[in-house]
């Protein structure tokens, strides 16, 4: 049974006639930049995210970069975030001239640990960028409390969490601004690159509207040096169609996650933990196990595609070595890098497919189930007791 990691073809089969008609309408209009398709999607995505404004940009990285610039983040500033994320989170901070400051993750949810943020604050700290990782929101209440007390901005990295909820509020509405990616494999994915910034602030929205279009205020008047980062009209038309199905697709992902959890319940595999008051949308279904490499090999031999998110935490990336971090600085991130494995996850995943995947994973875990918790290969030292107890 061949099972892809993400099955975009299966999704396309349910949409192709509607998508073809929308694209044909754009081609007939010859309006390829801006236009009603972009305006309509921005309006509907803002309403979906429970905010006043959504501004389409070229990709998720630009969304982060422009949001930070719109808040005045720049050279000499520090921005606190997590090392357990894709490099775009840190790259956007670096692009403003600011310095990323990494803190460790919660060993249950893998999102940024709010208790670590206070320790990382300095007089240079200007903002916090929590990442809603794998489809689960970060623990936003304590993060926003720190931000209020310290007069800091909060910019959500919501690139993996379209439609997720925290304490009744949607991701995209939980900070000063939020940033989304519409990369094709996302829960809400385009047929190319795309991104958006959401906010309730008219001032932030106005600044991003300028920054994404060369700092333009009128056709040939530019108030500042900006960037060329517009959401493509064809992609907006595709996203508009997909947005109407996002809640249904997210519900299907949660159902698939329930199937996985039931099949893996009696194993030594650590399955995703969902924080009380949060709604997980399972952009990725990430397990943790001491037998990660052997398990991945067994699944691949059986035709099951998998992934590792992320095998090298950001604080250990060569591109960020100038920040001065060392192995052992963030033990939970490093433990996650050693032990995490992403199983296939998409809205069309079937019950038999989930059962088949879980059976292979369970057998691989049981084969070496007597093994004790291994030392993190990154830290080179035994994990602290409060970290070790959270791992299988």
C-alpha positions in Angstrom: 0.0 0.0 0.0 1.7 3.2 -1.2 0.7 6.2 1.0 2.1 9.6 0.2 3.0 12.1 2.9 0.5 14.6 1.5 -1.9 13.8 -1.3 -2.5 17.0 -3.2 -3.9 15.1 -6.1 -6.7 13.6 -4.1 -7.7 17.1 -3.0 -7.5 18.5 -6.5 -9.9 15.9 -7.8 -12.6 17.3 -5.6 -12.0 20.9 -6.8 -10.7 20.8 -10.4 -13.9 21.9 -12.2 -14.4 24.9 -9.9 -10.7 25.8 -9.9 -10.6 25.6 -13.7 -13.6 27.9 -14.0 -12.1 30.5 -11.6 -8.7 30.4 -13.4 -10.4 30.8 -16.8 -12.2 33.9 -15.4 -8.9 35.5 -14.4 -7.4 34.6 -17.8 -10.4 36.1 -19.6 -10.2 39.3 -17.6 -6.4 39.6 -18.1 -6.2 41.1 -14.6 -3.2 39.3 -13.2 -2.1 41.6 -10.5 -4.6 42.7 -7.8 -8.2 43.0 -8.7 -11.4 41.6 -7.3 -10.1 38.1 -6.7 -7.5 39.4 -4.3 -9.8 41.9 -2.6 -12.5 39.2 -2.2 -10.1 36.7 -0.7 -8.6 39.2 1.7 -12.0 40.2 2.9 -13.2 36.6 3.5 -9.9 35.5 5.1 -10.1 38.4 7.5 -13.6 37.4 8.5 -12.5 33.8 8.8 -9.7 34.8 11.2 -12.0 37.1 13.2 -10.0 40.2 12.4 -10.5 43.5 10.6 -7.7 43.2 8.0 -6.0 40.5 5.9 -3.3 41.6 3.5 -2.1 39.1 0.9 1.6 38.9 0.2 3.9 36.7 -1.9 4.7 34.1 0.7 4.8 33.2 4.4 8.3 34.4 4.9 7.5 37.8 3.5 4.4 37.9 5.8 6.7 37.6 8.8 9.3 40.0 7.5 6.8 42.7 6.6 4.8 42.3 9.8 8.0 42.9 11.9 9.0 45.8 9.8 5.5 47.3 10.1 6.0 47.3 13.9 9.3 49.1 13.6 11.5 46.1 14.5 15.0 46.7 13.2 18.7 46.8 13.9 19.7 46.5 17.5 16.4 44.9 18.5 15.9 41.4 19.9 12.9 39.1 19.0 12.2 36.1 21.2 11.0 32.9 19.4 11.4 29.2 19.3 14.2 27.1 17.7 11.7 24.3 16.9 10.3 25.7 13.6 11.2 26.2 10.0 14.1 28.6 9.4 11.8 31.2 7.9 10.7 32.3 11.4 14.3 33.3 12.2 15.2 34.4 8.7 12.4 37.0 8.8 13.8 38.4 12.1 17.3 38.6 10.7 16.0 40.3 7.5 14.9 43.3 9.6 18.3 43.6 11.2 17.1 42.3 14.5 18.5 39.4 16.5 16.6 36.2 17.1 16.7 35.0 20.7 15.7 31.3 21.1 14.0 29.8 24.1 13.1 26.1 24.6 9.8 24.4 24.0 7.1 22.8 26.1 7.9 19.0 26.0 4.2 18.1 25.6 3.0 20.5 22.9 6.4 21.3 21.3 5.4 25.0 21.1 7.3 27.8 22.8 7.5 27.5 26.6 6.1 30.7 28.1 8.0 30.1 31.3 11.3 30.5 29.4 10.4 33.8 27.8 10.8 36.0 30.9 14.3 34.7 31.5 15.3 35.7 27.9 14.1 39.3 28.1 16.7 42.1 27.9 16.4 45.9 27.4 16.7 45.2 23.7 13.6 42.9 23.5 10.9 44.3 21.2 8.7 41.4 20.2 7.8 37.8 20.7 7.1 35.5 17.8 5.2 32.4 19.1 4.9 29.6 16.5 1.6 27.7 16.3 3.4 24.5 15.5 2.1 21.5 13.5 -1.4 22.9 13.8 -1.6 23.6 17.5 -1.7 27.2 18.9 1.1 28.2 21.2 0.0 29.0 24.8 -1.0 32.6 24.1 -2.5 33.9 27.4 0.8 33.8 29.4 2.7 35.1 26.3 0.3 38.1 25.9 0.5 38.7 29.6 4.3 39.0 29.4 4.0 41.2 26.3 1.5 43.6 28.1 3.7 43.9 31.2 6.8 44.6 29.1 5.3 46.6 26.3 6.3 44.1 23.7 4.7 43.2 20.3 3.3 39.7 19.7 3.5 38.4 16.1 1.9 35.0 15.5 3.7 32.6 13.1 0.5 30.8 12.0 2.0 29.3 8.9 0.9 25.8 10.1 -2.3 26.6 11.9 -5.0 27.9 9.5 -8.3 27.6 11.4 -6.8 26.5 14.7 -8.4 28.0 17.9 -7.2 29.0 21.3 -9.6 29.7 24.1 -12.3 30.4 21.6 -10.3 32.7 19.4 -8.9 31.9 15.9 -5.2 31.9 15.1 -4.7 35.1 13.3 -6.5 37.2 15.9 -4.4 36.4 19.0 -1.6 38.9 18.6 -0.8 42.4 17.2 -0.4 40.7 13.8 -0.3 37.2 12.5 1.4 35.6 9.5 0.2 32.8 7.3 1.8 30.8 4.5 -0.3 29.4 1.6 2.4 27.0 0.4 0.6 24.2 -1.4 1.0 21.6 1.3 -0.6 23.8 4.0 -4.1 23.2 5.3 -5.1 26.2 3.2 -2.6 25.9 0.3 -2.4 27.7 -3.0 -1.1 26.2 -6.3 2.2 28.1 -5.8 3.5 30.5 -3.2 1.4 32.9 -1.2 1.0 34.4 2.2 -1.0 36.9 4.3 -0.8 39.1 7.4 -3.8 39.5 9.6 -4.4 42.3 12.1 -7.0 44.4 13.9 -4.7 47.5 13.7 -5.5 50.0 10.9 -2.0 51.4 11.3 -0.3 48.0 10.9 -2.5 47.2 7.9 -1.7 50.5 6.2 2.0 50.1 6.7 2.0 46.5 5.3 -0.1 47.6 2.3 2.7 50.1 1.5 5.6 47.8 2.2 4.3 45.0 0.0 4.0 47.3 -3.0 7.3 49.2 -3.1 6.2 51.7 -0.4 3.7 53.1 -2.8 1.0 55.6 -1.7 -0.2 56.6 -5.2 0.8 55.2 -8.6 4.2 56.8 -8.8 4.6 58.2 -5.3 6.5 56.2 -2.7 6.5 57.1 1.0 9.3 54.6 1.8 11.4 51.9 0.3 9.3 48.8 0.2 9.3 45.4 -1.4 7.6 43.6 -4.3 5.5 41.1 -2.3 2.0 40.9 -3.7 -0.4 37.9 -3.6 -0.8 36.6 -7.1 -4.4 37.0 -8.5 -4.6 33.4 -9.8 -3.5 32.2 -6.3 -6.1 34.4 -4.6 -8.8 32.8 -6.8 -7.7 29.3 -5.9 -7.5 30.2 -2.2 -11.0 31.7 -2.2 -12.4 28.3 -3.4 -10.4 26.4 -0.8 -11.3 28.6 2.1 -14.9 27.5 1.8 -13.8 23.9 2.5 -11.1 24.6 5.2 -13.3 23.8 8.2 -14.4 20.5 6.7 -10.8 19.6 5.8 -9.6 20.4 9.3 -12.3 18.3 10.8 -11.2 15.4 8.5 -7.6 15.9 9.7 -8.8 15.7 13.4 -10.7 12.5 12.6 -7.5 11.0 11.1 -5.6 12.0 14.2 -8.1 10.2 16.3 -7.6 7.1 14.3 -3.9 7.3 14.7 -4.2 7.9 18.5 -6.5 4.9 18.9 -4.2 2.6 17.0 -1.0 3.8 18.9 -2.6 4.1 22.3 -0.9 1.0 23.8 2.5 1.5 22.3 5.7 3.3 23.5 5.1 6.0 20.9 4.4 9.5 22.1 1.4 10.8 20.2 0.4 14.5 19.9 -0.9 16.2 23.1 -3.7 18.8 22.7 -3.7 21.6 25.2 -7.1 22.1 27.0 -8.9 25.0 25.3 -7.1 24.5 22.0 -8.3 23.1 18.7 -5.6 21.3 16.8 -5.8 21.3 13.0 -3.0 18.8 12.4 -1.1 20.3 9.6 1.4 17.6 10.6 0.9 14.5 12.8 4.1 14.2 14.7 5.0 11.3 17.0 8.1 10.9 19.1 10.0 7.6 19.7 13.5 6.4 20.5 13.3 4.2 17.5 12.7 7.0 15.0 15.3 6.1 12.4 14.4 2.4 12.4 10.7 3.2 12.3 11.1 5.6 9.4 13.0 2.9 7.5 10.3 0.3 8.1 7.6 2.7 6.9 9.5 3.6 3.8 10.1 0.0 3.0 6.3 -0.5 3.2 5.7 2.4 0.8 4.7 4.9 3.5 6.2 8.4 3.1 7.2 10.2 6.3 9.1 13.4 7.3 11.1 14.8 10.1 10.2 18.2 11.4 12.8 19.3 12.3 16.1 17.3 12.3 18.3 20.2 13.3 16.9 23.0 15.5 17.5 26.6 14.5 19.9 27.4 17.3 22.3 24.7 15.8 21.9 25.7 12.1 25.1 26.8 10.4 23.4 29.9 8.9 22.7 31.1 12.5 26.0 30.1 14.1 26.9 33.8 14.6 24.2 33.9 17.4 26.5 31.8 19.6 24.3 28.9 20.6 25.7 25.5 21.5 24.4 21.9 21.8 22.8 21.5 25.2 21.4 25.1 25.3 17.8 24.0 24.4 17.4 20.4 25.6 13.7 19.9 24.7 14.3 21.2 21.2 17.2 18.9 20.8 15.3 15.9 22.2 12.5 16.6 19.7 15.0 16.8 16.8 16.3 13.3 17.8 13.0 11.6 18.2 10.2 13.2 16.1 8.7 11.6 13.1 5.9 13.0 11.0 3.3 10.5 9.7 1.2 11.0 6.6 -1.6 13.6 7.2 -4.1 15.0 4.8 -7.8 15.5 4.8 -8.4 12.5 2.5 -6.5 10.0 4.6 -8.6 6.8 4.9 -9.3 4.7 8.0 -7.5 1.6 6.5 -4.5 3.8 5.6 -4.2 5.1 9.1 -4.5 1.6 10.6 -1.9 0.2 8.2 0.6 3.1 9.0 0.1 2.7 12.7 0.6 -1.1 12.6 4.0 -0.7 11.0 5.0 2.1 13.5 3.8 0.1 16.4 5.7 -3.0 15.4 8.9 -1.0 14.9 8.5 0.5 18.4 7.8 -2.9 20.0 10.8 -4.5 18.4 13.2 -2.4 20.5 10.7 -1.5 23.2 13.1 -2.4 26.0 15.4 0.4 25.2 15.9 3.1 27.8 15.6 6.8 27.0 18.6 7.7 24.9 20.8 10.7 25.5 20.2 13.6 23.0 22.8 13.3 20.3 22.9 17.1 20.2 23.4 17.9 23.8 25.9 15.1 24.6 24.6 15.0 28.1 21.7 13.2 29.8 18.4 15.1 29.6 17.3 17.0 32.7 14.8 14.9 34.7 11.9 17.3 34.0 12.6 16.9 30.2 13.2 13.2 30.2 9.9 12.3 31.9 8.0 13.8 29.0 9.6 11.5 26.5 8.8 7.8 25.8 
